[in-house]
């Protein structure tokens, strides 16, 4: 068993490599950057030179219509005498 102990002492530490695939290129990054990219999605990032950047968002001019009853509380009803609590 003397060879076993010597071989066990010569084991090298394994370093983990973190890679992401952006624009069909495999790039090595840090663990924090990999987790950030995975949360948002790899398709949301692009390469600019050798840097990984977030794709710019497209802005739209869509607006939501203003609701007529937005500020109205359904349990408080306006009557001739003022605001009354609705019980039924």
Backbone torsions as a table, in degrees:
resi	resn	phi	psi	omega
1	UNK	NA	1.9	-179.2
2	UNK	-65.2	-31.9	179.7
3	UNK	-69.6	-30.6	-179.9
4	UNK	-65.8	-44.6	-178.6
5	UNK	-66.8	-37.1	178.0
6	UNK	-67.7	-42.4	178.5
7	UNK	-66.6	-37.2	178.7
8	UNK	-65.5	-32.6	178.7
9	UNK	-75.1	-20.2	-177.9
10	UNK	-96.8	13.7	-179.8
11	UNK	-71.5	131.7	179.3
12	UNK	-90.6	146.4	178.0
13	UNK	-70.9	137.7	-179.3
14	UNK	-89.8	127.3	177.1
15	UNK	-100.0	130.6	-177.7
16	UNK	-83.2	132.0	177.6
17	UNK	-104.5	129.9	180.0
18	UNK	-105.5	121.4	-178.1
19	UNK	-125.3	150.6	173.3
20	UNK	-130.4	155.6	179.0
21	UNK	-110.9	111.3	179.8
22	UNK	-125.7	126.5	-177.3
23	UNK	52.4	44.3	178.0
24	UNK	60.5	23.8	174.6
25	UNK	-119.1	135.9	178.6
26	UNK	-90.7	122.5	-175.2
27	UNK	-125.1	137.2	177.7
28	UNK	-87.6	128.5	-178.2
29	UNK	-134.0	175.3	176.5
30	UNK	-76.8	166.4	179.8
31	UNK	-63.0	-42.1	-179.4
32	UNK	-62.7	-42.8	179.5
33	UNK	-66.6	-38.8	178.8
34	UNK	-63.4	-43.4	179.6
35	UNK	-65.5	-38.7	177.3
36	UNK	-62.6	-43.5	-179.7
37	UNK	-68.3	-38.2	179.5
38	UNK	-67.4	-36.3	179.4
39	UNK	-64.5	-42.7	-178.3
40	UNK	-82.7	-32.8	-177.0
41	UNK	111.4	137.3	-177.1
42	UNK	-66.4	-25.2	-179.7
43	UNK	-74.3	-12.8	179.3
44	UNK	-85.5	-5.4	-177.5
45	UNK	-113.6	156.1	176.9
46	UNK	-143.0	164.5	178.6
47	UNK	-96.7	133.7	172.8
48	UNK	-126.1	97.9	-171.5
49	UNK	73.0	-118.0	175.9
50	UNK	-109.3	4.5	-179.1
51	UNK	-95.3	146.4	175.7
52	UNK	-98.5	120.0	-179.4
53	UNK	-127.7	158.6	177.5
54	UNK	-75.9	135.8	178.9
55	UNK	-64.8	142.0	177.0
56	UNK	-68.5	142.6	179.8
57	UNK	-82.2	145.7	176.2
58	UNK	-83.1	132.3	179.0
59	UNK	-95.8	138.0	178.5
60	UNK	-117.3	160.4	178.5
61	UNK	-100.2	19.4	179.8
62	UNK	-70.1	136.9	177.3
63	UNK	-126.2	148.1	176.3
64	UNK	-91.0	141.0	179.7
65	UNK	-67.2	147.3	179.0
66	UNK	-77.3	127.4	-179.4
67	UNK	-79.3	137.2	-178.2
68	UNK	-69.9	-35.7	-175.8
69	UNK	-97.9	23.4	-174.5
70	UNK	-61.9	-44.1	-175.9
71	UNK	-92.9	9.5	-175.0
72	UNK	-96.6	130.5	176.0
73	UNK	-90.8	124.2	-175.4
74	UNK	-68.5	-15.7	-178.3
75	UNK	-94.0	-12.5	176.6
76	UNK	-113.7	112.8	-175.1
77	UNK	-107.6	134.4	177.9
78	UNK	-79.0	124.1	177.0
79	UNK	-121.1	-176.3	177.9
80	UNK	-65.4	-29.7	-178.7
81	UNK	-86.3	-5.7	-177.7
82	UNK	126.9	-150.6	-178.7
83	UNK	-91.7	132.2	-176.5
84	UNK	-126.6	142.9	177.8
85	UNK	-77.2	129.9	-179.4
86	UNK	-90.3	124.9	-178.5
87	UNK	-106.5	-17.7	-178.1
88	UNK	-113.8	NA	NA
